[in-house]
Amino acid sequence: MAAAEWLCRHGAEVDARPYLGMTGLHLAVLADHGAMVEWLLGQGADTALRDDQYDSTPLGWAEHLGRTAQIELLIR
């Protein structure tokens, strides 16, 4: 998480979409990294952004992958 904090302090956008339209929030859900999901949400990550490959939001990914703890974070 320190790397993400450093990047954001140095100008990286929390909702950057570097690969197939996936945001950091999509990737944190994929990696089952709840602390990162929580941190990104605290930084104002947009939960409505859809990736280019599956046209899904991070919540859609969490539901598909059965990430119940992350679903709870994303629907708060």
N, C-alpha and C positions, 0 to 999 in steps of 0.2 A: 504494500500500500504506500510505502514511502516514495516509490518511484512515481506513482500517480499523483501524489501530493506535490512532488517536485515539479512534475510536468505542468500541472495546473498553475502553480506559482509562477512558472516561466512562460505562460501564455497559451498553453494547450487548452483547447475547448473541451469541457466535460462531455459534450455531445458529439465529439468528432466521430466521423464514420469512415475509418481508414480502409476497411475491407468489406466488400459486398454490402455496404450500407449498415453494417453492424456497429453499434455503439459499445462503449465500455460496459454499459449496463447489460446489453445482450451477452457479451463475453463473460461477465462476472456470473451471470445466471448459468451459462453453459459450463463454466468451471466449478460451479457449486461453491462460490466464494461469497458467503453471506455477509461477511464483514465489508467486502468491497461493494456489494450491492447497497448496503446501508450507508457507506461513505459517499458513494456516487449520488444517492438520493439526497443526502445532506448537502451536497454541492449543487443541487438543483437539476440533476439529470432529468431529461424529458422522457417520461414513461410511455408517451404516445408514439414515439418514433418507430417506424417499421423498417425492418431490414429489407434488402433488395432480393435476397434469395428465396425467402419463405413468405415475405410480406406480413411479418408478424412483429408484435411488440415484445419487449422483454417479458411481460406478463404471459403472453402466449407461449413463449419459450419455456417459462417456468412451469406452466400448466402441462405442456406437452412432456416435459422431462420429469414431472412429478416432484418438483422442488417445493414442497409445502411450506418450508420456513421462508423461502424467498417470495412465494406467493403472498404470504401474510405481510411481508415488508412492502411489496409493490401495491397492495390494495389499501394500505393505510391512508 
